[in-house]
Amino acid sequence: MTEHLSRRRFLCIAAGCAAAAAGGCSDLTHTGFFRKNFRDMSPEQIAAMIADLEHDHSETFGKPVTVGTEPPLPGVHFAYALDISRCIGCRRCVHACVDENNQSREPQIQWIRVLEMSTEEGINFESADPYYDHETVPRPGHFYVPMACQQCEVPHCVKSCPVGATWRDDDGITVIDYDWCLGCRCCLSACPYGARRFNWAAPDLPAEEMNPDTHYLGNRPRMKGVVEKCTFCIHRTRRGQYPRCVEVCPTGSRKFGNLLDPASEIRYILEHKRVVVLKSELNTRPRFFYFFG
């Protein structure tokens, strides 16, 4: 019966479950609640876990689902840059991200927010409007600042997690092991950019809209009661592809690449454009840069 409980709920009633197990009611060691943290698993354990997940997801959604475990690429440190002068606030990136990363539809969870700001005030988060709804964009006298996970080099969210469910990988992507997330939301409180989302209800994901190309630490289907966020489309970028939001941007506002490659576009921008990071005074050292092209 533990198969239908959330990890958080399970931990809250662990003593009762242990007593039941002692009486022979179930073998708890065969459930996902006793999986090791992904970083501590052996290759054999990972292979067995992935086989189970692919089988379960394929049955649930009625089509073959793959769950990748691609590790960070050697010599790669991902970074993102966004040209504020080109962004028109169309939100195509928002909806492409939802489709690509298997986010809940009802209610819709969005990893990207686009903030509308007044050109007279400049960048002002207090008066920014994330809920603008105009017949046409861009709105005269306004500009747009898309926000997502800033993939900080010093991520406050990682420091705040009490169980090590989130960490910064070698390629600069901060990831989450959903099976270890307790849903305590400490990371939400710690993130100064409001980049993390919490599943308050069982995620609603229509089978026909489910993207079957997934990664264990990225866009695989999540469960109720866990935190999720942008992972730079880890299932794509660790295979040499662009994040989906970069591909759909109609104005070319979004740039992505390897910070360690002197010939990359991202390095050119950092060396030849005036770039800023958000809330630099917090010393989070984001790897998400904004510039005016």
Secondary structure, 3 states (H helix, E strand, C coil): CHHHCCHHHHHHCHHHHHHHHHCCCCCHHHCHHHCCCHHHCCHHHHHHHHHHHHHHHHHHHCCCCEEECCCCCCCCCEEEEEECCCCCCCCHHHHHHHHHCCCCECCECCCCEEEEEECCCCCCCCCCECCCCCCCCCCCCEEEEEECCCCCCCCHHHHHCCCCCEEECCCCCEEECCCCCCCCCHHHHHCCCCCCEECCCCCCCCHHHCCCEEECCCCCCCCCCCEECCCCCHHHHCCCCCCHHHHHCCCCCEEEEECCCCCCHHHHHHHHCCEECCCHHHCCCCCEEEECC
